[in-house]
Amino acid sequence: MTNTVKKEKGRQKKETNIDLLGLDMGKKPPQALDIEEAVLGALMLEAGAVTDIMGILVAECFYKEANRKIFTAIKTLADRHAPVDIFTVAEELKKEQLLDEVGGPFYLSQLSNRVGAAAHIDYHTKILLQKYIQRELISISYEVQRDSFDDSIQVDDLLDTAQQKLFMLSDRRLRSDTMPVKTVLDQAIEDLQAAQLRQDGLSGIPSGFTSLDRVTLGWQASDLVIIAARPSMGKTAFVLTMARNMSVEHKIPVAFFSLEMAPLQLIRRLMVSETGLESDKIRGGKKLQSYEWAQLNTRINDLYHAPLYIDSTPALSIYEFRSKARRLVSLNGVKIIVIDYLQLMTGPPELRSMREQEVSAISRSLKAIAKELNVPIIALSQMNRSVETRGGSSRRPQLSDLRESGAIEQDADIVAFIHRPEYYGIFQDEKGNSLIGVADLIIAKHRNGEAKDIPMHFRSAQAKFLDMNDQELHSVNNPSQTYGSKMNSQSITPNDDFE
């Protein structure tokens, strides 16, 4: 058997397999020609209809080719702020030499007779958009099936491309973003009344840090919060402590996307923080005594039942993240999402060779997803090395230190930096006060509130942050000082820094 015959048989086999997958090209694509005609007729009869729907529909929403061309002519007139009626549309089509192709003046006049009621154009527009999305889904599924038989395409690229197309398509669905002020005011009053009934006076999700919550009033729904710091400042420790506070203390479902650490590493950190035992013992490097086993079993009980969901997918794409986040919010009731960290995510495939643009796309998408799911998203971010080249107090981070993209600063509702002076060998402030164990959470941008520095305490031995005010810290430079805490009461001993 010749190679040509083998290739032909192989090709026929692939085509047969595609047919077996259920793609029946003989079926009539989703369409609503009568609705298309009614919408076009309304656009040419009602001046207000053009303003109402022109920003929603595109030419591809019309299945019939003639209707597409007529809609394009209407859009051209609208873009020039010219009057739109049967005569001006006919003149525009004649100028483009398309009038005869669409059926001439007779077809245009018939369209006006197909209008049932121009008041229904919003509903008719929704139908057209749904039919268009159905057709696009069929097209995408066919392309995915076709590419799946191509062994030269990497599976990761195949998944990213498919998710990107679905992501873009979902953004085209009909949305109701415009509301009368009365509706928004009613919602604001309801939120205010709910906040008044809460004992803590917060309107958002409590972080577990009283001083931080006083400034933010809790993490607010739809906000994108960026927490940035240089390596070894404690970024992961901070958000992990916060995730513990929210899920254990307040029973709030939290999703934690860890792109850098495995779930077992995160849990071991939480176990060290929760029990106060040495990290070597939790990792299994040292033997636990019987009383330590009892301490471990007692203190991790609350953590065991906490609504904390950990995802450790490496190089997570923004499309995969969106899909997982929607599922977690829908099925598990997740109220807040944490990402560790933003620069380890991957953006659209076509931007991966342009890092700054890729990071910008990721940042914009995270803000869009926060709004869509109506949950706060907290994303950690790296900083560039410029802060290391500065001296003294000028080593305090600032917005320009955000790494790889200025879009992060623009998209975020809150940008906060973690700064520990002792990391740079600064152990006293200008007044002689000890800075050992002191961490500043610097809120450099707060779109809806105050920008402020929040002093906190960092226990490096247990890789966790404590609220300075609530812990009644009498002397942060006393390494054996014991502090009361809702989490536990352990002595502070300087140890290796945790990220």
C-alpha positions as CSV (number, residue, x, y, z in Angstrom):
1,M,0.0,0.0,0.0
2,T,1.5,3.4,-1.0
3,N,2.0,6.2,1.4
4,T,-0.6,8.3,-0.5
5,V,-3.3,5.7,0.0
6,K,-2.4,5.4,3.7
7,K,-2.6,9.2,4.2
8,E,-6.0,9.3,2.4
9,K,-7.4,6.5,4.5
10,G,-6.1,8.3,7.6
11,R,-7.7,11.5,6.6
12,Q,-11.0,9.7,5.9
13,K,-10.8,8.1,9.4
14,K,-10.3,11.5,11.1
15,E,-13.3,13.0,9.2
16,T,-15.4,10.0,10.2
17,N,-14.4,10.4,13.8
18,I,-15.4,14.1,13.7
19,D,-18.8,13.1,12.4
20,L,-19.1,10.6,15.2
21,L,-18.6,13.3,17.7
22,G,-22.0,14.6,16.8
23,L,-21.2,17.5,14.6
24,D,-24.0,17.3,12.1
25,M,-23.5,20.0,9.5
26,G,-26.8,19.2,7.9
27,K,-28.7,20.9,10.8
28,K,-30.0,24.4,10.4
29,P,-27.9,27.0,12.3
30,P,-29.8,28.9,15.1
31,Q,-31.5,31.9,13.6
32,A,-34.6,34.1,13.8
33,L,-35.1,35.8,10.4
34,D,-38.5,37.3,11.4
35,I,-36.9,38.9,14.5
36,E,-34.0,40.2,12.3
37,E,-36.5,41.9,10.0
38,A,-38.5,43.4,12.9
39,V,-35.3,44.8,14.5
40,L,-34.1,46.4,11.2
41,G,-37.6,47.8,10.6
42,A,-37.7,49.3,14.1
43,L,-34.2,50.9,13.6
44,M,-35.5,52.6,10.4
45,L,-38.7,53.8,11.9
46,E,-37.8,54.8,15.5
47,A,-35.0,57.3,16.1
48,G,-34.6,56.2,19.7
49,A,-34.1,52.5,18.7
50,V,-30.8,53.3,17.1
51,T,-29.4,54.8,20.3
52,D,-30.8,52.0,22.4
53,I,-29.3,49.0,20.7
54,M,-26.5,50.1,18.4
55,G,-23.9,49.5,21.1
56,I,-25.1,46.0,21.7
57,L,-25.5,44.4,18.3
58,V,-22.9,43.7,15.7
59,A,-23.4,42.8,12.1
60,E,-22.6,39.1,12.8
61,C,-25.8,38.9,15.0
62,F,-27.8,38.8,11.8
63,Y,-27.8,35.4,10.1
64,K,-29.1,36.6,6.7
65,E,-26.4,38.2,4.6
66,A,-28.7,40.9,3.3
67,N,-29.7,41.8,6.8
68,R,-26.1,42.1,7.8
69,K,-25.4,44.6,5.0
70,I,-28.5,46.7,5.9
71,F,-27.5,46.8,9.6
72,T,-23.9,47.9,8.5
73,A,-25.4,50.7,6.5
74,I,-27.6,51.8,9.5
75,K,-24.5,51.7,11.8
76,T,-22.5,53.8,9.3
77,L,-25.2,56.4,9.3
78,A,-25.5,56.4,13.1
79,D,-21.7,56.7,13.5
80,R,-21.9,59.9,11.3
81,H,-24.9,61.1,13.4
82,A,-26.9,61.2,10.2
83,P,-30.7,60.5,10.2
84,V,-31.7,56.9,9.9
85,D,-34.8,56.0,7.8
86,I,-35.7,54.0,4.8
87,F,-34.6,56.7,2.4
88,T,-31.2,57.4,4.0
89,V,-30.5,53.7,4.3
90,A,-31.3,53.1,0.7
91,E,-29.1,55.9,-0.3
92,E,-26.2,54.6,1.7
93,L,-26.6,51.1,0.2
94,K,-26.8,52.6,-3.3
95,K,-23.5,54.5,-2.6
96,E,-21.9,51.2,-1.7
97,Q,-23.5,49.5,-4.7
98,L,-25.3,47.0,-2.4
99,L,-28.9,48.1,-2.8
100,D,-29.8,45.5,-5.4
101,E,-28.0,42.8,-3.5
102,V,-30.2,43.2,-0.4
103,G,-33.4,43.2,-2.4
104,G,-33.8,46.8,-3.4
105,P,-36.1,49.5,-2.1
106,F,-39.0,47.0,-2.1
107,Y,-37.3,44.8,0.6
108,L,-36.5,47.9,2.7
109,S,-40.1,49.0,2.6
110,Q,-41.2,45.5,3.6
111,L,-39.0,45.6,6.7
112,S,-41.0,48.5,8.1
113,N,-44.2,46.4,7.8
114,R,-42.6,43.6,9.9
115,V,-42.4,45.8,13.0
116,G,-44.8,44.6,15.7
117,A,-44.0,47.2,18.3
118,A,-40.8,49.2,18.6
119,A,-41.1,49.0,22.3
120,H,-40.2,45.4,22.1
121,I,-36.9,46.0,20.4
122,D,-34.9,45.3,23.6
123,Y,-36.4,41.8,23.9
124,H,-35.9,41.2,20.2
125,T,-32.3,42.3,20.5
126,K,-31.7,39.8,23.2
127,I,-33.1,37.0,21.0
128,L,-30.7,38.0,18.1
129,L,-27.8,38.1,20.5
130,Q,-28.6,34.6,21.9
131,K,-28.9,33.1,18.4
132,Y,-25.6,34.7,17.5
133,I,-23.9,33.2,20.6
134,Q,-25.4,29.8,19.8
135,R,-23.9,30.0,16.3
136,E,-20.5,31.1,17.6
137,L,-20.5,28.2,20.1
138,I,-21.1,25.8,17.3
139,S,-18.3,27.3,15.3
140,I,-15.9,27.2,18.3
141,S,-16.8,23.6,19.1
142,Y,-16.1,22.6,15.5
143,E,-12.7,24.4,15.6
144,V,-11.8,22.7,18.9
145,Q,-12.7,19.3,17.4
146,R,-10.7,20.0,14.3
147,D,-7.6,21.2,16.2
148,S,-7.9,18.3,18.6
149,F,-7.0,15.9,15.8
150,D,-3.9,17.9,15.0
151,D,-1.0,16.4,16.9
152,S,1.2,19.3,16.1
153,I,-0.8,21.6,18.5
154,Q,0.1,21.4,22.2
155,V,-2.7,20.5,24.5
156,D,-2.0,23.5,26.7
157,D,-2.2,25.9,23.7
158,L,-5.4,24.1,22.6
159,L,-7.0,24.6,26.0
160,D,-5.9,28.3,26.2
161,T,-7.2,29.1,22.8
162,A,-10.6,27.4,23.5
163,Q,-10.9,29.2,26.8
164,Q,-10.0,32.5,25.3
165,K,-12.6,32.2,22.6
166,L,-15.3,31.3,25.1
167,F,-14.1,34.1,27.4
168,M,-14.4,36.7,24.6
169,L,-17.8,35.3,23.6
170,S,-19.2,35.5,27.1
171,D,-18.2,39.1,27.2
172,R,-20.5,39.8,24.2
173,R,-23.6,38.6,26.0
174,L,-26.4,41.1,26.6
175,R,-25.8,43.0,29.8
176,S,-27.9,45.4,31.8
177,D,-25.2,47.8,33.1
178,T,-27.4,50.9,33.0
179,M,-29.6,51.5,36.0
180,P,-31.8,54.5,37.1
181,V,-30.4,56.3,40.1
182,K,-33.4,55.2,42.2
183,T,-32.4,51.6,41.9
184,V,-28.8,52.3,42.9
185,L,-29.9,54.4,45.9
186,D,-32.2,51.7,47.1
187,Q,-29.4,49.2,47.0
188,A,-27.1,51.7,48.9
189,I,-29.7,52.2,51.6
190,E,-30.1,48.4,52.0
191,D,-26.4,48.0,52.3
192,L,-26.2,50.8,54.9
193,Q,-29.0,49.3,56.9
194,A,-27.3,45.9,56.9
195,A,-24.0,47.5,58.0
196,Q,-25.8,49.2,60.9
197,L,-27.0,45.9,62.2
198,R,-23.6,44.4,62.2
199,Q,-21.8,44.7,65.5
200,D,-18.4,45.3,63.9
201,G,-19.8,48.1,61.7
202,L,-18.2,46.8,58.6
203,S,-19.8,46.8,55.1
204,G,-17.4,44.2,53.6
205,I,-15.6,41.0,54.5
206,P,-13.5,41.3,57.7
207,S,-9.8,40.6,57.3
208,G,-9.3,39.6,61.0
209,F,-7.1,42.6,61.5
210,T,-9.0,45.3,63.4
211,S,-6.8,48.2,62.5
212,L,-6.9,47.2,58.8
213,D,-10.7,46.8,58.8
214,R,-11.1,50.3,60.4
215,V,-9.6,51.7,57.2
216,T,-11.2,49.5,54.6
217,L,-14.5,48.7,56.4
218,G,-13.8,45.2,55.2
219,W,-12.8,43.9,51.8
220,Q,-15.5,45.2,49.5
221,A,-17.3,43.2,46.8
222,S,-16.0,43.6,43.2
223,D,-12.7,45.3,44.5
224,L,-9.3,44.2,43.1
225,V,-6.8,44.5,46.0
226,I,-3.1,44.3,45.2
227,I,-0.7,43.5,48.0
228,A,3.0,43.9,47.0
229,A,6.4,43.5,48.6
230,R,9.9,42.5,47.9
231,P,10.8,38.8,48.4
232,S,10.9,37.6,52.1
233,M,8.8,40.4,53.3
234,G,6.0,38.1,54.2
235,K,3.4,38.4,51.4
236,T,2.3,34.8,51.5
237,A,2.3,34.8,55.3
238,F,0.1,37.9,55.4
239,V,-2.6,36.6,53.0
240,L,-2.4,33.1,54.6
241,T,-3.0,34.6,58.0
242,M,-5.9,36.6,56.6
243,A,-7.4,33.5,54.9
244,R,-7.2,31.7,58.2
245,N,-8.9,34.6,60.0
246,M,-11.7,34.8,57.5
247,S,-12.4,31.0,57.2
248,V,-11.8,30.0,60.8
249,E,-12.9,33.0,62.8
250,H,-15.7,34.2,60.6
251,K,-16.6,31.0,58.7
252,I,-16.4,32.9,55.4
253,P,-15.6,30.6,52.4
254,V,-12.2,31.6,50.9
255,A,-10.6,30.4,47.7
256,F,-6.8,30.4,47.8
257,F,-5.0,30.1,44.4
258,S,-1.3,29.2,45.2
259,L,0.8,29.3,42.0
260,E,4.1,29.1,43.9
261,M,3.6,26.7,46.8
262,A,2.0,23.2,47.0
263,P,-1.1,22.7,49.1
264,L,0.8,20.6,51.6
265,Q,3.4,23.5,52.1
266,L,0.6,25.9,52.7
267,I,-1.2,23.6,55.2
268,R,2.1,23.1,57.1
269,R,2.5,26.8,57.4
270,L,-1.0,27.1,58.8
271,M,-0.3,24.3,61.2
272,V,2.8,26.1,62.5
273,S,0.8,29.3,62.8
274,E,-2.2,27.6,64.5
275,T,-0.3,25.4,67.0
276,G,2.8,27.4,67.8
277,L,4.9,24.4,67.4
278,E,8.3,24.6,65.7
279,S,8.3,24.4,61.9
280,D,10.8,21.6,62.0
281,K,8.5,19.5,64.0
282,I,5.5,20.1,61.7
283,R,7.6,19.2,58.7
284,G,8.6,16.0,60.4
285,G,12.2,16.8,61.0
286,K,11.9,16.6,64.7
287,K,9.9,14.1,66.8
288,L,6.7,15.4,68.5
289,Q,6.2,14.7,72.2
290,S,2.9,13.3,73.4
291,Y,1.7,16.6,74.8
292,E,2.6,18.3,71.5
293,W,0.5,15.8,69.6
294,A,-2.4,16.7,72.0
295,Q,-1.7,20.4,71.4
296,L,-1.7,19.8,67.6
297,N,-4.9,17.8,67.5
298,T,-6.7,20.3,69.7
299,R,-5.7,23.5,67.8
300,I,-6.1,22.3,64.2
301,N,-9.7,21.2,64.8
302,D,-11.2,24.5,63.8
303,L,-8.8,24.6,60.8
304,Y,-9.9,21.2,59.8
305,H,-13.5,22.3,59.4
306,A,-12.7,25.8,57.9
307,P,-14.3,26.6,54.4
308,L,-10.9,27.2,52.8
309,Y,-10.4,25.9,49.3
310,I,-6.8,25.6,47.9
311,D,-6.0,25.4,44.2
312,S,-2.3,25.0,43.3
313,T,-2.5,24.8,39.5
314,P,0.9,26.0,38.2
315,A,1.1,28.7,35.5
316,L,-2.6,29.2,35.8
317,S,-4.1,31.0,32.7
318,I,-6.5,33.9,33.3
319,Y,-9.2,31.9,31.3
320,E,-8.8,28.8,33.5
321,F,-8.8,31.0,36.6
322,R,-12.1,32.6,35.5
323,S,-13.7,29.2,35.0
324,K,-12.5,27.9,38.3
325,A,-13.5,31.1,40.2
326,R,-17.0,31.0,38.7
327,R,-17.4,27.4,39.8
328,L,-16.1,28.0,43.3
329,V,-18.5,31.0,43.8
330,S,-21.5,29.1,42.3
331,L,-21.0,25.7,44.0
332,N,-19.1,26.5,47.2
333,G,-20.4,29.9,48.0
334,V,-16.9,31.5,48.0
335,K,-17.0,35.1,49.1
336,I,-13.4,36.2,48.6
337,I,-10.5,35.0,46.3
338,V,-6.8,35.2,47.0
339,I,-4.1,34.8,44.4
340,D,-0.4,34.1,45.2
341,Y,0.8,35.6,43.0
342,L,-0.2,37.7,39.9
343,Q,3.1,37.5,38.0
344,L,2.9,33.7,37.9
345,M,-0.4,33.7,36.0
346,T,-0.4,33.5,32.2
347,G,-2.3,35.8,29.9
348,P,-3.6,35.4,26.4
349,P,-1.3,33.3,24.2
350,E,-0.7,36.0,21.6
351,L,0.7,38.3,24.4
352,R,3.1,35.9,26.0
353,S,6.1,37.3,24.1
354,M,5.3,40.8,25.4
355,R,5.5,40.5,29.2
356,E,4.2,44.0,30.1
357,Q,1.2,43.7,27.9
358,E,0.5,40.2,29.2
359,V,0.6,41.4,32.8
360,S,-1.7,44.3,31.9
361,A,-4.2,41.9,30.3
362,I,-4.1,39.7,33.5
363,S,-4.7,42.8,35.7
364,R,-7.6,44.0,33.6
365,S,-9.1,40.6,33.5
366,L,-8.9,40.2,37.3
367,K,-10.8,43.4,37.8
368,A,-13.4,42.3,35.3
369,I,-13.8,39.0,37.0
370,A,-14.1,40.6,40.5
371,K,-17.0,42.8,39.1
372,E,-18.6,39.9,37.3
373,L,-18.6,37.6,40.3
374,N,-19.2,40.5,42.8
375,V,-16.4,39.2,45.1
376,P,-13.2,40.9,46.3
377,I,-10.1,39.5,44.7
378,I,-6.8,39.9,46.6
379,A,-3.7,39.4,44.4
380,L,-0.1,39.4,45.5
381,S,2.4,41.1,43.3
382,Q,6.1,41.3,43.0
383,M,8.0,44.6,43.1
384,N,11.0,45.6,41.0
385,R,14.5,46.0,42.5
386,S,14.6,49.8,42.5
387,V,13.5,49.9,46.1
388,E,16.8,48.0,47.0
389,T,18.9,50.7,45.5
390,R,17.5,53.4,47.7
391,G,18.8,54.1,51.2
392,G,17.3,54.6,54.6
393,S,13.7,55.6,54.9
394,S,13.5,56.0,51.1
395,R,13.4,52.2,50.9
396,R,9.7,52.4,51.8
397,P,7.9,51.0,48.7
398,Q,5.9,53.3,46.4
399,L,3.5,52.7,43.5
400,S,6.2,53.1,40.9
401,D,7.9,50.0,42.3
402,L,5.2,47.7,41.1
403,R,6.8,45.2,38.8
404,E,6.3,44.8,35.0
405,S,3.2,46.9,34.5
406,G,1.7,50.3,35.4
407,A,-1.7,48.8,34.6
408,I,-1.7,47.0,38.0
409,E,-1.8,50.4,39.7
410,Q,-4.6,51.7,37.5
411,D,-6.8,48.6,37.7
412,A,-6.5,48.1,41.5
413,D,-9.0,49.6,43.9
414,I,-6.5,49.2,46.7
415,V,-2.7,48.9,46.5
416,A,-0.9,48.0,49.8
417,F,2.7,47.3,50.5
418,I,4.3,45.2,53.2
419,H,7.4,46.9,54.6
420,R,9.6,45.5,57.5
421,P,12.4,47.9,58.4
422,E,14.4,45.2,60.2
423,Y,14.8,43.3,56.9
424,Y,17.1,46.2,55.9
425,G,19.0,46.2,59.2
426,I,16.9,49.1,60.6
427,F,16.1,48.2,64.2
428,Q,15.0,51.6,65.6
429,D,13.0,54.5,64.3
430,E,13.9,58.1,64.6
431,K,12.5,58.3,68.2
432,G,14.5,55.3,69.3
433,N,11.5,52.9,69.4
434,S,12.3,49.3,68.5
435,L,11.3,48.1,65.1
436,I,12.1,44.4,65.7
437,G,9.0,42.4,64.7
438,V,7.3,45.5,63.4
439,A,5.7,45.5,59.9
440,D,4.0,48.3,58.2
441,L,1.1,47.7,55.8
442,I,1.3,50.8,53.6
443,I,-2.0,51.5,51.8
444,A,-0.7,53.6,49.0
445,K,-3.9,53.7,46.9
446,H,-7.4,53.5,48.2
447,R,-10.0,54.4,45.6
448,N,-12.9,54.6,48.0
449,G,-11.1,55.5,51.3
450,E,-8.1,56.8,53.1
451,A,-4.5,56.0,52.2
452,K,-2.8,55.1,55.5
453,D,0.1,53.2,57.2
454,I,-1.1,50.4,59.4
455,P,1.4,49.0,62.0
456,M,1.3,45.3,62.5
457,H,3.4,42.7,64.2
458,F,5.1,39.8,62.3
459,R,6.1,36.6,64.1
460,S,8.7,35.2,61.8
461,A,9.0,31.9,63.7
462,Q,5.4,31.1,63.0
463,A,5.1,33.0,59.7
464,K,2.0,35.0,60.7
465,F,0.9,38.6,61.2
466,L,-0.8,39.9,64.3
467,D,-2.9,43.0,64.8
468,M,-0.7,45.4,66.8
469,N,-3.6,47.0,68.7
470,D,-5.4,43.9,69.7
471,Q,-2.3,42.1,70.9
472,E,-1.5,44.7,73.5
473,L,2.2,44.7,72.6
474,H,4.0,46.3,75.5
475,S,7.5,45.9,74.1
476,V,8.1,44.5,70.6
477,N,11.8,44.3,71.2
478,N,11.4,41.7,74.0
479,P,11.8,38.4,72.2
480,S,10.3,36.4,75.1
481,Q,7.2,38.6,75.5
482,T,3.9,36.6,75.4
483,Y,0.9,38.2,73.8
484,G,-2.8,37.3,74.0
485,S,-4.5,36.5,70.8
486,K,-7.6,34.9,69.4
487,M,-5.3,32.7,67.3
488,N,-3.0,31.5,70.2
489,S,-0.7,32.9,72.8
490,Q,2.9,32.0,71.9
491,S,6.2,33.5,72.8
492,I,7.8,35.4,70.0
493,T,11.3,34.2,69.0
494,P,13.1,35.7,66.0
495,N,13.7,33.1,63.3
496,D,14.2,32.7,59.6
497,D,12.0,35.0,57.5
498,F,9.1,33.6,55.6
499,E,7.9,34.8,52.3
